[in-house]
Amino acid sequence: MSISIRIDDALYETAKSRARAEMRSIPQQVGYWAKIGRAALDNPDLPIEFVRDTLLAMEEDSEPFELPKQ
């Protein structure tokens, strides 16, 4: 679903430049920031870098780790 919203021109320009640098569209960049902000507000005791890195790690493709048999 797509919904139009109004945002400040400065925020739009910042999102535009960061989106280009991080290979995202402008809406994806704003959504990414919103996701990080929501997670940070839900976990105020965690450093923002930890929140960001955790969300990035959750998006990565990974294979299950198998412990060696003893």
A tleap script that builds the chain and sets N, CA, C and O, in Angstrom:
source leaprc.protein.ff14SB
mol = sequence {
  NMET SER ILE SER ILE ARG ILE ASP ASP ALA
  LEU TYR GLU THR ALA LYS SER ARG ALA ARG
  ALA GLU MET ARG SER ILE PRO GLN GLN VAL
  GLY TYR TRP ALA LYS ILE GLY ARG ALA ALA
  LEU ASP ASN PRO ASP LEU PRO ILE GLU PHE
  VAL ARG ASP THR LEU LEU ALA MET GLU GLU
  ASP SER GLU PRO PHE GLU LEU PRO LYS CGLN
}
set mol.1.N position { 0.847 -1.167 0.000 }
set mol.1.CA position { 0.000 0.000 0.000 }
set mol.1.C position { 0.894 1.232 0.000 }
set mol.1.O position { 1.932 1.258 0.663 }
set mol.2.N position { 0.496 2.226 -0.729 }
set mol.2.CA position { 1.261 3.454 -0.844 }
set mol.2.C position { 0.422 4.622 -0.353 }
set mol.2.O position { -0.727 4.795 -0.759 }
set mol.3.N position { 1.018 5.424 0.532 }
set mol.3.CA position { 0.335 6.593 1.077 }
set mol.3.C position { 1.283 7.776 0.972 }
set mol.3.O position { 2.463 7.662 1.304 }
set mol.4.N position { 0.783 8.888 0.521 }
set mol.4.CA position { 1.594 10.100 0.437 }
set mol.4.C position { 1.585 10.821 1.775 }
set mol.4.O position { 0.551 10.911 2.437 }
set mol.5.N position { 2.747 11.335 2.167 }
set mol.5.CA position { 2.842 12.141 3.382 }
set mol.5.C position { 3.667 13.387 3.067 }
set mol.5.O position { 4.453 13.398 2.119 }
set mol.6.N position { 3.485 14.412 3.853 }
set mol.6.CA position { 4.272 15.632 3.694 }
set mol.6.C position { 5.410 15.597 4.712 }
set mol.6.O position { 5.202 15.329 5.895 }
set mol.7.N position { 6.619 15.876 4.221 }
set mol.7.CA position { 7.761 15.980 5.120 }
set mol.7.C position { 8.506 17.268 4.814 }
set mol.7.O position { 8.383 17.832 3.727 }
set mol.8.N position { 9.263 17.712 5.768 }
set mol.8.CA position { 10.065 18.921 5.641 }
set mol.8.C position { 11.034 18.790 4.462 }
set mol.8.O position { 11.582 17.714 4.225 }
set mol.9.N position { 11.243 19.879 3.729 }
set mol.9.CA position { 12.150 19.859 2.573 }
set mol.9.C position { 13.563 19.426 2.951 }
set mol.9.O position { 14.207 18.679 2.214 }
set mol.10.N position { 14.039 19.894 4.097 }
set mol.10.CA position { 15.401 19.539 4.531 }
set mol.10.C position { 15.498 18.039 4.808 }
set mol.10.O position { 16.497 17.408 4.460 }
set mol.11.N position { 14.466 17.466 5.432 }
set mol.11.CA position { 14.457 16.026 5.696 }
set mol.11.C position { 14.441 15.252 4.382 }
set mol.11.O position { 15.126 14.239 4.242 }
set mol.12.N position { 13.660 15.733 3.428 }
set mol.12.CA position { 13.598 15.084 2.120 }
set mol.12.C position { 14.965 15.088 1.440 }
set mol.12.O position { 15.397 14.066 0.908 }
set mol.13.N position { 15.641 16.222 1.455 }
set mol.13.CA position { 16.954 16.331 0.813 }
set mol.13.C position { 17.984 15.442 1.511 }
set mol.13.O position { 18.821 14.825 0.852 }
set mol.14.N position { 17.925 15.375 2.833 }
set mol.14.CA position { 18.831 14.495 3.572 }
set mol.14.C position { 18.544 13.040 3.226 }
set mol.14.O position { 19.467 12.259 2.993 }
set mol.15.N position { 17.264 12.677 3.192 }
set mol.15.CA position { 16.891 11.302 2.837 }
set mol.15.C position { 17.327 10.982 1.415 }
set mol.15.O position { 17.771 9.869 1.136 }
set mol.16.N position { 17.203 11.941 0.525 }
set mol.16.CA position { 17.597 11.747 -0.875 }
set mol.16.C position { 19.086 11.446 -0.977 }
set mol.16.O position { 19.487 10.523 -1.686 }
set mol.17.N position { 19.902 12.215 -0.275 }
set mol.17.CA position { 21.347 11.994 -0.355 }
set mol.17.C position { 21.765 10.695 0.337 }
set mol.17.O position { 22.618 9.973 -0.180 }
set mol.18.N position { 21.180 10.387 1.494 }
set mol.18.CA position { 21.503 9.136 2.191 }
set mol.18.C position { 20.999 7.933 1.419 }
set mol.18.O position { 21.663 6.898 1.378 }
set mol.19.N position { 19.832 8.058 0.808 }
set mol.19.CA position { 19.271 6.962 0.017 }
set mol.19.C position { 20.197 6.624 -1.138 }
set mol.19.O position { 20.449 5.452 -1.417 }
set mol.20.N position { 20.699 7.638 -1.802 }
set mol.20.CA position { 21.624 7.418 -2.914 }
set mol.20.C position { 22.879 6.700 -2.419 }
set mol.20.O position { 23.349 5.754 -3.052 }
set mol.21.N position { 23.415 7.149 -1.293 }
set mol.21.CA position { 24.636 6.551 -0.743 }
set mol.21.C position { 24.429 5.117 -0.279 }
set mol.21.O position { 25.344 4.297 -0.357 }
set mol.22.N position { 23.233 4.814 0.202 }
set mol.22.CA position { 22.962 3.483 0.764 }
set mol.22.C position { 22.159 2.598 -0.181 }
set mol.22.O position { 21.644 1.554 0.220 }
set mol.23.N position { 22.054 3.029 -1.462 }
set mol.23.CA position { 21.389 2.235 -2.508 }
set mol.23.C position { 19.936 1.914 -2.164 }
set mol.23.O position { 19.483 0.781 -2.327 }
set mol.24.N position { 19.220 2.922 -1.687 }
set mol.24.CA position { 17.793 2.775 -1.386 }
set mol.24.C position { 17.034 3.863 -2.137 }
set mol.24.O position { 17.614 4.850 -2.590 }
set mol.25.N position { 15.735 3.664 -2.259 }
set mol.25.CA position { 14.884 4.742 -2.757 }
set mol.25.C position { 14.641 5.702 -1.587 }
set mol.25.O position { 14.925 5.369 -0.436 }
set mol.26.N position { 14.124 6.869 -1.882 }
set mol.26.CA position { 13.843 7.833 -0.812 }
set mol.26.C position { 12.790 7.275 0.146 }
set mol.26.O position { 12.977 7.372 1.359 }
set mol.27.N position { 11.688 6.693 -0.348 }
set mol.27.CA position { 10.724 6.101 0.594 }
set mol.27.C position { 11.335 4.971 1.429 }
set mol.27.O position { 11.010 4.831 2.609 }
set mol.28.N position { 12.209 4.169 0.832 }
set mol.28.CA position { 12.864 3.109 1.603 }
set mol.28.C position { 13.755 3.697 2.687 }
set mol.28.O position { 13.822 3.155 3.790 }
set mol.29.N position { 14.440 4.798 2.390 }
set mol.29.CA position { 15.313 5.428 3.380 }
set mol.29.C position { 14.497 5.974 4.546 }
set mol.29.O position { 14.857 5.772 5.706 }
set mol.30.N position { 13.403 6.664 4.243 }
set mol.30.CA position { 12.558 7.206 5.309 }
set mol.30.C position { 11.964 6.063 6.134 }
set mol.30.O position { 11.889 6.159 7.359 }
set mol.31.N position { 11.546 4.990 5.474 }
set mol.31.CA position { 11.034 3.818 6.192 }
set mol.31.C position { 12.090 3.183 7.077 }
set mol.31.O position { 11.798 2.749 8.192 }
set mol.32.N position { 13.320 3.130 6.578 }
set mol.32.CA position { 14.445 2.576 7.350 }
set mol.32.C position { 14.667 3.409 8.613 }
set mol.32.O position { 14.808 2.865 9.708 }
set mol.33.N position { 14.695 4.734 8.447 }
set mol.33.CA position { 14.856 5.603 9.609 }
set mol.33.C position { 13.718 5.413 10.605 }
set mol.33.O position { 13.944 5.389 11.815 }
set mol.34.N position { 12.506 5.279 10.101 }
set mol.34.CA position { 11.352 5.088 10.984 }
set mol.34.C position { 11.470 3.776 11.754 }
set mol.34.O position { 11.156 3.712 12.943 }
set mol.35.N position { 11.922 2.737 11.069 }
set mol.35.CA position { 12.083 1.422 11.710 }
set mol.35.C position { 13.124 1.488 12.823 }
set mol.35.O position { 12.911 0.950 13.910 }
set mol.36.N position { 14.251 2.150 12.550 }
set mol.36.CA position { 15.290 2.295 13.571 }
set mol.36.C position { 14.783 3.147 14.733 }
set mol.36.O position { 15.014 2.819 15.897 }
set mol.37.N position { 14.102 4.224 14.417 }
set mol.37.CA position { 13.569 5.096 15.468 }
set mol.37.C position { 12.571 4.378 16.352 }
set mol.37.O position { 12.601 4.526 17.573 }
set mol.38.N position { 11.683 3.598 15.746 }
set mol.38.CA position { 10.691 2.844 16.527 }
set mol.38.C position { 11.382 1.827 17.430 }
set mol.38.O position { 11.030 1.690 18.601 }
set mol.39.N position { 12.376 1.108 16.879 }
set mol.39.CA position { 13.097 0.114 17.679 }
set mol.39.C position { 13.872 0.789 18.809 }
set mol.39.O position { 13.946 0.254 19.916 }
set mol.40.N position { 14.450 1.962 18.536 }
set mol.40.CA position { 15.190 2.692 19.576 }
set mol.40.C position { 14.252 3.151 20.686 }
set mol.40.O position { 14.601 3.070 21.864 }
set mol.41.N position { 13.074 3.629 20.324 }
set mol.41.CA position { 12.103 4.054 21.336 }
set mol.41.C position { 11.586 2.872 22.145 }
set mol.41.O position { 11.312 3.008 23.338 }
set mol.42.N position { 11.451 1.714 21.504 }
set mol.42.CA position { 10.995 0.514 22.208 }
set mol.42.C position { 12.069 -0.059 23.123 }
set mol.42.O position { 11.764 -0.837 24.028 }
set mol.43.N position { 13.329 0.320 22.893 }
set mol.43.CA position { 14.466 -0.209 23.666 }
set mol.43.C position { 15.384 0.936 24.086 }
set mol.43.O position { 16.519 1.017 23.616 }
set mol.44.N position { 14.912 1.819 24.962 }
set mol.44.CA position { 15.676 3.029 25.291 }
set mol.44.C position { 17.006 2.775 25.996 }
set mol.44.O position { 17.865 3.657 26.015 }
set mol.45.N position { 17.190 1.607 26.566 }
set mol.45.CA position { 18.441 1.314 27.266 }
set mol.45.C position { 19.552 0.856 26.327 }
set mol.45.O position { 20.704 0.756 26.747 }
set mol.46.N position { 19.231 0.577 25.069 }
set mol.46.CA position { 20.222 0.095 24.114 }
set mol.46.C position { 20.805 1.252 23.312 }
set mol.46.O position { 20.081 2.176 22.941 }
set mol.47.N position { 22.115 1.209 23.039 }
set mol.47.CA position { 22.707 2.242 22.181 }
set mol.47.C position { 22.123 2.164 20.768 }
set mol.47.O position { 21.836 1.075 20.271 }
set mol.48.N position { 21.950 3.308 20.132 }
set mol.48.CA position { 21.356 3.358 18.799 }
set mol.48.C position { 22.157 2.537 17.794 }
set mol.48.O position { 21.580 1.943 16.882 }
set mol.49.N position { 23.481 2.497 17.951 }
set mol.49.CA position { 24.312 1.709 17.040 }
set mol.49.C position { 23.980 0.223 17.158 }
set mol.49.O position { 23.966 -0.495 16.159 }
set mol.50.N position { 23.716 -0.233 18.372 }
set mol.50.CA position { 23.352 -1.631 18.585 }
set mol.50.C position { 22.008 -1.934 17.927 }
set mol.50.O position { 21.839 -2.973 17.290 }
set mol.51.N position { 21.056 -1.017 18.087 }
set mol.51.CA position { 19.739 -1.193 17.474 }
set mol.51.C position { 19.889 -1.275 15.954 }
set mol.51.O position { 19.334 -2.171 15.318 }
set mol.52.N position { 20.643 -0.333 15.376 }
set mol.52.CA position { 20.842 -0.308 13.923 }
set mol.52.C position { 21.514 -1.585 13.441 }
set mol.52.O position { 21.055 -2.202 12.480 }
set mol.53.N position { 22.600 -1.986 14.103 }
set mol.53.CA position { 23.331 -3.177 13.678 }
set mol.53.C position { 22.499 -4.446 13.821 }
set mol.53.O position { 22.605 -5.356 12.999 }
set mol.54.N position { 21.681 -4.508 14.851 }
set mol.54.CA position { 20.814 -5.673 15.048 }
set mol.54.C position { 19.773 -5.761 13.940 }
set mol.54.O position { 19.522 -6.844 13.410 }
set mol.55.N position { 19.163 -4.627 13.584 }
set mol.55.CA position { 18.180 -4.631 12.504 }
set mol.55.C position { 18.825 -5.004 11.174 }
set mol.55.O position { 18.227 -5.730 10.380 }
set mol.56.N position { 20.028 -4.520 10.926 }
set mol.56.CA position { 20.735 -4.887 9.699 }
set mol.56.C position { 21.039 -6.384 9.667 }
set mol.56.O position { 20.867 -7.037 8.638 }
set mol.57.N position { 21.489 -6.921 10.798 }
set mol.57.CA position { 21.813 -8.347 10.863 }
set mol.57.C position { 20.569 -9.207 10.641 }
set mol.57.O position { 20.650 -10.280 10.043 }
set mol.58.N position { 19.426 -8.736 11.122 }
set mol.58.CA position { 18.189 -9.499 10.949 }
set mol.58.C position { 17.756 -9.558 9.485 }
set mol.58.O position { 17.052 -10.485 9.084 }
set mol.59.N position { 18.171 -8.577 8.690 }
set mol.59.CA position { 17.805 -8.542 7.278 }
set mol.59.C position { 18.741 -9.363 6.397 }
set mol.59.O position { 18.399 -9.668 5.255 }
set mol.60.N position { 19.908 -9.723 6.908 }
set mol.60.CA position { 20.886 -10.463 6.114 }
set mol.60.C position { 20.461 -11.920 5.952 }
set mol.60.O position { 19.877 -12.524 6.852 }
set mol.61.N position { 20.771 -12.460 4.781 }
set mol.61.CA position { 20.563 -13.886 4.569 }
set mol.61.C position { 21.635 -14.633 5.347 }
set mol.61.O position { 22.805 -14.252 5.328 }
set mol.62.N position { 21.242 -15.674 6.017 }
set mol.62.CA position { 22.222 -16.452 6.770 }
set mol.62.C position { 21.810 -17.921 6.778 }
set mol.62.O position { 20.653 -18.266 6.535 }
set mol.63.N position { 22.769 -18.754 7.060 }
set mol.63.CA position { 22.519 -20.188 7.164 }
set mol.63.C position { 22.583 -20.585 8.628 }
set mol.63.O position { 23.340 -19.991 9.396 }
set mol.64.N position { 21.813 -21.564 9.020 }
set mol.64.CA position { 21.865 -22.006 10.418 }
set mol.64.C position { 23.260 -22.509 10.776 }
set mol.64.O position { 23.940 -23.137 9.964 }
set mol.65.N position { 23.661 -22.224 11.982 }
set mol.65.CA position { 24.957 -22.673 12.474 }
set mol.65.C position { 24.777 -24.015 13.163 }
set mol.65.O position { 23.897 -24.180 14.009 }
set mol.66.N position { 25.616 -24.969 12.793 }
set mol.66.CA position { 25.536 -26.288 13.428 }
set mol.66.C position { 26.779 -26.470 14.309 }
set mol.66.O position { 27.912 -26.274 13.869 }
set mol.67.N position { 26.533 -26.841 15.538 }
set mol.67.CA position { 27.632 -27.114 16.458 }
set mol.67.C position { 28.287 -28.435 16.103 }
set mol.67.O position { 27.603 -29.380 15.710 }
set mol.68.N position { 29.617 -28.513 16.238 }
set mol.68.CA position { 30.282 -29.795 15.959 }
set mol.68.C position { 29.834 -30.853 16.965 }
set mol.68.O position { 29.607 -30.563 18.140 }
set mol.69.N position { 29.715 -32.079 16.478 }
set mol.69.CA position { 29.330 -33.188 17.370 }
set mol.69.C position { 30.524 -33.586 18.195 }
set mol.69.O position { 31.655 -33.597 17.710 }
set mol.70.N position { 30.271 -33.912 19.441 }
set mol.70.CA position { 31.360 -34.304 20.340 }
set mol.70.C position { 31.367 -35.797 20.570 }
set mol.70.O position { 32.217 -36.305 21.302 }
savepdb mol mol.pdb
quit
